[in-house]
Amino acid sequence: MQFVERTPIEAGFAEIYDRQVRPMLPALERQRRRRNILGWFWFAIILLIGGGIAVTAVLLFDWDAVGPVGAFFVGIMVLMTVIFATVARQGVARGWKRVAARQALPVVAQFLDGLRYDPDVEQGFPLEDFNRFDLISDQAEVRASDRMSGLWRGRAFDLVSVETWRRKTRGNNRSAAFRGLAMQVWGIRPAPTRIRIGLNPGKVLNRVSKAFSDLSGMHPVRTGHTGFDRQFAIYAADPEAARRWLTPALLSDLAALGQSQMARTGESLRAAFEDDMVCLVLRRQRRFMEMSRLGRPIGTLEPELHAVFDDLQMIRNILDRLPR
């Protein structure tokens, strides 16, 4: 199937797809089949082991003595077996997505001049800046992947896909806290003071936030821009300096950016400005630059690559709206 260029950012990629991506599809499909078999193998093995234990329990129980308690125990055992088997297959599926990404995404990065792709974030990403601005909790377990960095119209940027979990107070369980993008950009118009932008939590929670922010040296800023203030709450070390720096044009751009992000993912963005750097966090359910599913044959990577280009166009739109 021919790659159909749908958007301006994809212009010229059809030739690259035919020359570099299409030849790798047969080998990727063979890998997918092997991993698919492996995933179902572990799924079946765990089901057999758990089912064997459940059957043994059924045969050994004195049902007149254990009654409903024994049935409940067997039911829980069967349920846990299915859960563990599903988790094992999902682990194989995640490995497959990484394999597909390592093959296809460097081609996209090379096509878009100046981009670099690192699937494992080997050299580290400055998440401590996001912790410092309270954009990502420093109490959470963090996994960063799929790093893309480069230049766009003279601005350097670095972004990763981030997932975080919080450890529960008891046991070793953890709960998902955040999934989305973390992006750092340099070369914007320098901010005169530290500024943090988050979602507007409403009047009551704004009062609570104000009390805590005053203790941390950050104070609320009212911009007078209705569209912006409805979506966001701003805190700054120097509110007057922040208000002068946040021009009406910039506030309109940020409000439009928040609305487009809300329409795209159902979540808005958070940001922090310091000197000529900005850190942005965008929550989303789908992983950034997610590749092919394990259970679906690879006839083409076109749908996945269109989604990748859409993600990167969104990043360019964000960069274009930042203050110059």
Buried (B, 14 or more C-beta within 10 A) or exposed (E): EEBEBEEEBBEEBBEBBEEBBBEBBEEBBEBBEEBBEBBBEBBEEBBEEBBEBBEEBEEEBEEEEBEEEBEEBBEEBBEEBBEBBEEBBEEBBEEBBBBBBEBBBBBBBBBBEEBEBBBEBEEEBEBEBBBBBBBBBEEBEBEBBBBBBBBBEEBBBBBBBBBBBBEEEEEEEEEEBBBBBBBBBEBBEEBBBBBBBBBBEEEEEBEEBBEEBEEEEBBBBEBEBEBBBEBBBBBBBBBEBBBEBBBEEBBBBBBBBBEBBBEEBEBBBBBBBBEBBBBBBBBBEEBBBBBBBBEEEBEBBBEBBBBBBBBBBBBBBBBEBBBE
